[in-house]
Amino acid sequence: METQTKIQKITSKGQITLPVSWRKKFNARQIMIKPKGDSLEIKPINLEMYNTEVTVFDALRDNKGRGLKAKDLIKILKKIDSKNE
């Protein structure tokens, strides 16, 4: 399957939707996004391979702007996964 360039709208809340073909191809539950020059790099990841002291989320409205440590996010995601099984 050839991956094509997609143009996606960004919602007023800053959200994007990844095309279903990409989600199926990479089978990722989490992604890493980082600036790279004048672009954004998006990669599928497994949070458990990262140092647990890495801040993975730091929106001002969440966690009083302090961010969320990878180990705490992993706990939340596992709790959500167990409820969906």
Secondary structure, 3 states (H helix, E strand, C coil): CCCCCCCCCCCCCCCCCCCHHHHHHHCCCEEEEEEECCEEEEEEECHHHCCCCCEEECCCCCHHHCCEEHHHHHHHHHHHHHHHC
